[in-house]
């Protein structure tokens, strides 16, 4: 399992709802969440090793959401 963390501009449940069907159907995404209270609006994804950060970024950007890898 891979843990992928991203900084986003997801500030509302409405934006989370844009991602829900896509992420819930994605076979390589095991679990995901968005922390709406965090200043970085962190998107946390538990995924199979075959899912890359670039894959996630491309999917999220298709929904008009800003996203970048969260550097630890």
N, CA, C and O atoms as a Tinker XYZ file with bonds, in Angstrom:
   288  protein
     1  N      0.827000   -1.181000    0.000000    73     2
     2  CA     0.000000    0.000000    0.000000    64     1     3
     3  C      0.874000    1.249000    0.000000    63     2     4     5
     4  O      1.909000    1.303000    0.665000    81     3
     5  N      0.439000    2.246000   -0.754000    73     3     6
     6  CA     1.129000    3.528000   -0.822000    64     5     7
     7  C      0.261000    4.583000   -0.152000    63     6     8     9
     8  O     -0.965000    4.545000   -0.263000    81     7
     9  N      0.891000    5.522000    0.540000    73     7    10
    10  CA     0.186000    6.656000    1.105000    64     9    11
    11  C      0.601000    7.892000    0.319000    63    10    12    13
    12  O      1.777000    8.253000    0.292000    81    11
    13  N     -0.371000    8.539000   -0.320000    73    11    14
    14  CA    -0.115000    9.722000   -1.129000    64    13    15
    15  C     -0.791000   10.914000   -0.468000    63    14    16    17
    16  O     -1.968000   10.848000   -0.113000    81    15
    17  N     -0.044000   12.012000   -0.301000    73    15    18
    18  CA    -0.563000   13.206000    0.347000    64    17    19
    19  C     -0.434000   14.400000   -0.591000    63    18    20    21
    20  O      0.600000   14.607000   -1.226000    81    19
    21  N     -1.515000   15.184000   -0.661000    73    19    22
    22  CA    -1.544000   16.323000   -1.567000    64    21    23
    23  C     -2.128000   17.547000   -0.877000    63    22    24    25
    24  O     -3.010000   17.441000   -0.026000    81    23
    25  N     -1.619000   18.701000   -1.260000    73    23    26
    26  CA    -2.203000   19.973000   -0.863000    64    25    27
    27  C     -3.194000   20.358000   -1.962000    63    26    28    29
    28  O     -2.874000   20.261000   -3.146000    81    27
    29  N     -4.395000   20.792000   -1.575000    73    27    30
    30  CA    -5.422000   21.114000   -2.565000    64    29    31
    31  C     -6.121000   22.431000   -2.211000    63    30    32    33
    32  O     -5.844000   23.052000   -1.185000    81    31
    33  N     -7.032000   22.830000   -3.094000    73    31    34
    34  CA    -7.904000   23.966000   -2.780000    64    33    35
    35  C     -9.341000   23.486000   -2.558000    63    34    36    37
    36  O    -10.297000   24.216000   -2.822000    81    35
    37  N     -9.480000   22.259000   -2.074000    73    35    38
    38  CA   -10.796000   21.686000   -1.770000    64    37    39
    39  C    -11.251000   22.270000   -0.431000    63    38    40    41
    40  O    -10.773000   21.871000    0.630000    81    39
    41  N    -12.181000   23.218000   -0.502000    73    39    42
    42  CA   -12.600000   23.935000    0.696000    64    41    43
    43  C    -14.048000   23.655000    1.099000    63    42    44    45
    44  O    -14.542000   24.221000    2.074000    81    43
    45  N    -14.728000   22.784000    0.353000    73    43    46
    46  CA   -16.135000   22.543000    0.660000    64    45    47
    47  C    -16.517000   21.091000    0.357000    63    46    48    49
    48  O    -15.821000   20.385000   -0.373000    81    47
    49  N    -17.623000   20.677000    0.928000    73    47    50
    50  CA   -18.141000   19.336000    0.658000    64    49    51
    51  C    -18.565000   19.208000   -0.805000    63    50    52    53
    52  O    -18.546000   18.114000   -1.369000    81    51
    53  N    -18.944000   20.321000   -1.409000    73    51    54
    54  CA   -19.339000   20.320000   -2.818000    64    53    55
    55  C    -18.166000   19.881000   -3.697000    63    54    56    57
    56  O    -18.345000   19.102000   -4.632000    81    55
    57  N    -16.967000   20.383000   -3.395000    73    55    58
    58  CA   -15.788000   19.980000   -4.168000    64    57    59
    59  C    -15.416000   18.530000   -3.881000    63    58    60    61
    60  O    -14.976000   17.810000   -4.778000    81    59
    61  N    -15.589000   18.104000   -2.640000    73    59    62
    62  CA   -15.330000   16.697000   -2.306000    64    61    63
    63  C    -16.270000   15.815000   -3.126000    63    62    64    65
    64  O    -15.872000   14.755000   -3.612000    81    63
    65  N    -17.514000   16.257000   -3.277000    73    63    66
    66  CA   -18.504000   15.489000   -4.027000    64    65    67
    67  C    -18.127000   15.322000   -5.495000    63    66    68    69
    68  O    -18.546000   14.358000   -6.136000    81    67
    69  N    -17.340000   16.251000   -6.033000    73    67    70
    70  CA   -16.864000   16.111000   -7.412000    64    69    71
    71  C    -15.936000   14.906000   -7.561000    63    70    72    73
    72  O    -15.903000   14.260000   -8.608000    81    71
    73  N    -15.194000   14.620000   -6.512000    73    71    74
    74  CA   -14.202000   13.536000   -6.550000    64    73    75
    75  C    -14.779000   12.176000   -6.143000    63    74    76    77
    76  O    -14.271000   11.131000   -6.549000    81    75
    77  N    -15.828000   12.204000   -5.351000    73    75    78
    78  CA   -16.341000   10.972000   -4.742000    64    77    79
    79  C    -16.623000    9.848000   -5.743000    63    78    80    81
    80  O    -16.104000    8.748000   -5.558000    81    79
    81  N    -17.417000   10.070000   -6.790000    73    79    82
    82  CA   -17.698000    8.942000   -7.698000    64    81    83
    83  C    -16.433000    8.414000   -8.381000    63    82    84    85
    84  O    -16.254000    7.205000   -8.528000    81    83
    85  N    -15.573000    9.322000   -8.788000    73    83    86
    86  CA   -14.358000    8.939000   -9.496000    64    85    87
    87  C    -13.416000    8.132000   -8.590000    63    86    88    89
    88  O    -12.905000    7.088000   -8.995000    81    87
    89  N    -13.193000    8.618000   -7.374000    73    87    90
    90  CA   -12.283000    7.931000   -6.458000    64    89    91
    91  C    -12.883000    6.621000   -5.954000    63    90    92    93
    92  O    -12.163000    5.633000   -5.810000    81    91
    93  N    -14.182000    6.593000   -5.684000    73    91    94
    94  CA   -14.800000    5.373000   -5.156000    64    93    95
    95  C    -14.817000    4.248000   -6.186000    63    94    96    97
    96  O    -14.805000    3.075000   -5.814000    81    95
    97  N    -14.844000    4.582000   -7.461000    73    95    98
    98  CA   -14.839000    3.563000   -8.520000    64    97    99
    99  C    -13.432000    3.150000   -8.945000    63    98   100   101
   100  O    -13.257000    2.118000   -9.593000    81    99
   101  N    -12.440000    3.943000   -8.586000    73    99   102
   102  CA   -11.068000    3.682000   -9.030000    64   101   103
   103  C    -10.514000    2.450000   -8.321000    63   102   104   105
   104  O    -10.445000    2.414000   -7.092000    81   103
   105  N    -10.128000    1.461000   -9.083000    73   103   106
   106  CA    -9.689000    0.185000   -8.498000    64   105   107
   107  C     -8.362000    0.279000   -7.748000    63   106   108   109
   108  O     -8.071000   -0.573000   -6.908000    81   107
   109  N     -7.560000    1.291000   -8.033000    73   107   110
   110  CA    -6.257000    1.408000   -7.368000    64   109   111
   111  C     -6.303000    2.282000   -6.117000    63   110   112   113
   112  O     -5.320000    2.356000   -5.379000    81   111
   113  N     -7.435000    2.944000   -5.872000    73   111   114
   114  CA    -7.603000    3.757000   -4.668000    64   113   115
   115  C     -8.352000    2.925000   -3.639000    63   114   116   117
   116  O     -9.506000    2.548000   -3.844000    81   115
   117  N     -7.675000    2.644000   -2.526000    73   115   118
   118  CA    -8.251000    1.799000   -1.492000    64   117   119
   119  C     -9.071000    2.602000   -0.492000    63   118   120   121
   120  O    -10.122000    2.151000   -0.037000    81   119
   121  N     -8.589000    3.790000   -0.151000    73   119   122
   122  CA    -9.239000    4.649000    0.825000    64   121   123
   123  C     -8.775000    6.071000    0.574000    63   122   124   125
   124  O     -7.624000    6.291000    0.195000    81   123
   125  N     -9.662000    7.044000    0.782000    73   123   126
   126  CA    -9.263000    8.436000    0.581000    64   125   127
   127  C    -10.068000    9.351000    1.479000    63   126   128   129
   128  O    -11.169000    9.013000    1.915000    81   127
   129  N     -9.495000   10.529000    1.751000    73   127   130
   130  CA   -10.192000   11.523000    2.561000    64   129   131
   131  C     -9.613000   12.897000    2.281000    63   130   132   133
   132  O     -8.491000   13.032000    1.792000    81   131
   133  N    -10.405000   13.916000    2.601000    73   131   134
   134  CA    -9.966000   15.301000    2.482000    64   133   135
   135  C    -10.181000   15.960000    3.832000    63   134   136   137
   136  O    -11.268000   15.874000    4.403000    81   135
   137  N     -9.148000   16.618000    4.343000    73   135   138
   138  CA    -9.252000   17.337000    5.613000    64   137   139
   139  C     -9.643000   18.782000    5.315000    63   138   140   141
   140  O     -8.788000   19.609000    4.997000    81   139
   141  N    -10.928000   19.079000    5.417000    73   139   142
   142  CA   -11.425000   20.416000    5.115000    64   141   143
   143  C    -11.018000   21.444000    6.165000    63   142   144   145
   144  O    -11.054000   22.646000    5.901000    81   143
   145  N    -10.635000   20.986000    7.346000    73   143   146
   146  CA   -10.250000   21.893000    8.428000    64   145   147
   147  C     -8.778000   22.311000    8.346000    63   146   148   149
   148  O     -8.402000   23.356000    8.877000    81   147
   149  N     -7.961000   21.519000    7.697000    73   147   150
   150  CA    -6.528000   21.801000    7.603000    64   149   151
   151  C     -6.279000   22.958000    6.647000    63   150   152   153
   152  O     -6.983000   23.099000    5.647000    81   151
   153  N     -5.291000   23.782000    6.941000    73   151   154
   154  CA    -4.970000   24.930000    6.100000    64   153   155
   155  C     -4.571000   24.517000    4.680000    63   154   156   157
   156  O     -4.772000   25.277000    3.732000    81   155
   157  N     -4.007000   23.313000    4.534000    73   155   158
   158  CA    -3.591000   22.812000    3.220000    64   157   159
   159  C     -4.668000   21.963000    2.540000    63   158   160   161
   160  O     -4.462000   21.477000    1.428000    81   159
   161  N     -5.819000   21.783000    3.204000    73   159   162
   162  CA    -6.915000   20.976000    2.651000    64   161   163
   163  C     -6.362000   19.664000    2.091000    63   162   164   165
   164  O     -6.505000   19.360000    0.907000    81   163
   165  N     -5.737000   18.909000    2.969000    73   163   166
   166  CA    -4.969000   17.727000    2.588000    64   165   167
   167  C     -5.870000   16.612000    2.047000    63   166   168   169
   168  O     -6.840000   16.197000    2.682000    81   167
   169  N     -5.510000   16.154000    0.859000    73   167   170
   170  CA    -6.106000   14.971000    0.253000    64   169   171
   171  C     -5.176000   13.814000    0.576000    63   170   172   173
   172  O     -3.999000   13.832000    0.218000    81   171
   173  N     -5.711000   12.812000    1.255000    73   171   174
   174  CA    -4.924000   11.640000    1.674000    64   173   175
   175  C     -5.482000   10.433000    0.946000    63   174   176   177
   176  O     -6.678000   10.149000    1.014000    81   175
   177  N     -4.604000    9.724000    0.248000    73   175   178
   178  CA    -5.033000    8.552000   -0.517000    64   177   179
   179  C     -4.177000    7.347000   -0.139000    63   178   180   181
   180  O     -2.948000    7.406000   -0.160000    81   179
   181  N     -4.855000    6.257000    0.208000    73   179   182
   182  CA    -4.198000    4.965000    0.376000    64   181   183
   183  C     -4.463000    4.209000   -0.917000    63   182   184   185
   184  O     -5.616000    3.996000   -1.293000    81   183
   185  N     -3.391000    3.802000   -1.601000    73   183   186
   186  CA    -3.541000    3.231000   -2.935000    64   185   187
   187  C     -2.610000    2.043000   -3.133000    63   186   188   189
   188  O     -1.703000    1.783000   -2.343000    81   187
   189  N     -2.876000    1.343000   -4.215000    73   187   190
   190  CA    -1.967000    0.268000   -4.608000    64   189   191
   191  C     -0.674000    0.904000   -5.116000    63   190   192   193
   192  O     -0.680000    2.069000   -5.514000    81   191
   193  N      0.423000    0.167000   -5.109000    73   191   194
   194  CA     1.704000    0.727000   -5.559000    64   193   195
   195  C      1.705000    1.184000   -7.024000    63   194   196   197
   196  O      2.567000    1.968000   -7.420000    81   195
   197  N      0.772000    0.715000   -7.816000    73   195   198
   198  CA     0.774000    1.082000   -9.232000    64   197   199
   199  C      0.174000    2.464000   -9.503000    63   198   200   201
   200  O      0.289000    2.967000  -10.621000    81   199
   201  N     -0.460000    3.086000   -8.515000    73   199   202
   202  CA    -1.018000    4.425000   -8.697000    64   201   203
   203  C      0.053000    5.456000   -8.359000    63   202   204   205
   204  O      0.626000    5.432000   -7.270000    81   203
   205  N      0.318000    6.356000   -9.292000    73   203   206
   206  CA     1.354000    7.366000   -9.063000    64   205   207
   207  C      0.743000    8.699000   -8.654000    63   206   208   209
   208  O     -0.449000    8.939000   -8.849000    81   207
   209  N      1.572000    9.554000   -8.090000    73   207   210
   210  CA     1.139000   10.898000   -7.728000    64   209   211
   211  C      0.660000   11.648000   -8.964000    63   210   212   213
   212  O     -0.320000   12.391000   -8.903000    81   211
   213  N      1.346000   11.456000  -10.078000    73   211   214
   214  CA     0.972000   12.128000  -11.321000    64   213   215
   215  C     -0.418000   11.685000  -11.776000    63   214   216   217
   216  O     -1.203000   12.506000  -12.252000    81   215
   217  N     -0.729000   10.398000  -11.636000    73   215   218
   218  CA    -2.063000    9.886000  -11.988000    64   217   219
   219  C     -3.146000   10.627000  -11.202000    63   218   220   221
   220  O     -4.152000   11.056000  -11.768000    81   219
   221  N     -2.931000   10.768000   -9.906000    73   219   222
   222  CA    -3.910000   11.432000   -9.044000    64   221   223
   223  C     -4.038000   12.907000   -9.426000    63   222   224   225
   224  O     -5.147000   13.429000   -9.535000    81   223
   225  N     -2.914000   13.571000   -9.628000    73   223   226
   226  CA    -2.930000   14.991000   -9.991000    64   225   227
   227  C     -3.726000   15.203000  -11.273000    63   226   228   229
   228  O     -4.533000   16.129000  -11.352000    81   227
   229  N     -3.512000   14.371000  -12.259000    73   227   230
   230  CA    -4.237000   14.510000  -13.529000    64   229   231
   231  C     -5.739000   14.307000  -13.335000    63   230   232   233
   232  O     -6.539000   15.051000  -13.903000    81   231
   233  N     -6.129000   13.313000  -12.544000    73   231   234
   234  CA    -7.548000   13.059000  -12.284000    64   233   235
   235  C     -8.211000   14.247000  -11.582000    63   234   236   237
   236  O     -9.307000   14.666000  -11.957000    81   235
   237  N     -7.547000   14.778000  -10.577000    73   235   238
   238  CA    -8.124000   15.859000   -9.788000    64   237   239
   239  C     -8.191000   17.151000  -10.605000    63   238   240   241
   240  O     -9.172000   17.890000  -10.522000    81   239
   241  N     -7.158000   17.419000  -11.385000    73   239   242
   242  CA    -7.158000   18.638000  -12.198000    64   241   243
   243  C     -8.268000   18.633000  -13.238000    63   242   244   245
   244  O     -8.738000   19.698000  -13.638000    81   243
   245  N     -8.696000   17.455000  -13.684000    73   243   246
   246  CA    -9.815000   17.360000  -14.619000    64   245   247
   247  C    -11.099000   17.925000  -14.020000    63   246   248   249
   248  O    -12.004000   18.323000  -14.753000    81   247
   249  N    -11.181000   17.961000  -12.696000    73   247   250
   250  CA   -12.353000   18.492000  -12.005000    64   249   251
   251  C    -12.191000   19.984000  -11.676000    63   250   252   253
   252  O    -13.031000   20.566000  -10.990000    81   251
   253  N    -11.116000   20.592000  -12.165000    73   251   254
   254  CA   -10.891000   22.015000  -11.931000    64   253   255
   255  C    -10.376000   22.339000  -10.542000    63   254   256   257
   256  O    -10.517000   23.464000  -10.062000    81   255
   257  N     -9.779000   21.348000   -9.900000    73   255   258
   258  CA    -9.254000   21.515000   -8.535000    64   257   259
   259  C     -7.741000   21.644000   -8.592000    63   258   260   261
   260  O     -7.065000   20.897000   -9.300000    81   259
   261  N     -7.218000   22.606000   -7.835000    73   259   262
   262  CA    -5.762000   22.761000   -7.744000    64   261   263
   263  C     -5.214000   21.717000   -6.788000    63   262   264   265
   264  O     -5.782000   21.460000   -5.726000    81   263
   265  N     -4.101000   21.122000   -7.183000    73   263   266
   266  CA    -3.515000   20.048000   -6.382000    64   265   267
   267  C     -2.010000   20.008000   -6.609000    63   266   268   269
   268  O     -1.534000   20.216000   -7.725000    81   267
   269  N     -1.277000   19.742000   -5.556000    73   267   270
   270  CA     0.163000   19.502000   -5.671000    64   269   271
   271  C      0.593000   18.557000   -4.567000    63   270   272   273
   272  O     -0.059000   18.447000   -3.528000    81   271
   273  N      1.687000   17.888000   -4.808000    73   271   274
   274  CA     2.217000   16.936000   -3.818000    64   273   275
   275  C      2.563000   17.696000   -2.547000    63   274   276   277
   276  O      3.201000   18.747000   -2.608000    81   275
   277  N      2.152000   17.179000   -1.406000    73   275   278
   278  CA     2.457000   17.779000   -0.109000    64   277   279
   279  C      3.819000   17.257000    0.330000    63   278   280   281
   280  O      3.994000   16.068000    0.595000    81   279
   281  N      4.755000   18.154000    0.399000    73   279   282
   282  CA     6.109000   17.769000    0.820000    64   281   283
   283  C      6.186000   17.731000    2.335000    63   282   284   285
   284  O      5.756000   18.663000    3.014000    81   283
   285  N      6.733000   16.651000    2.855000    73   283   286
   286  CA     6.814000   16.477000    4.299000    64   285   287
   287  C      8.109000   16.916000    4.783000    63   286   288
   288  O      8.374000   16.850000    5.983000    81   287
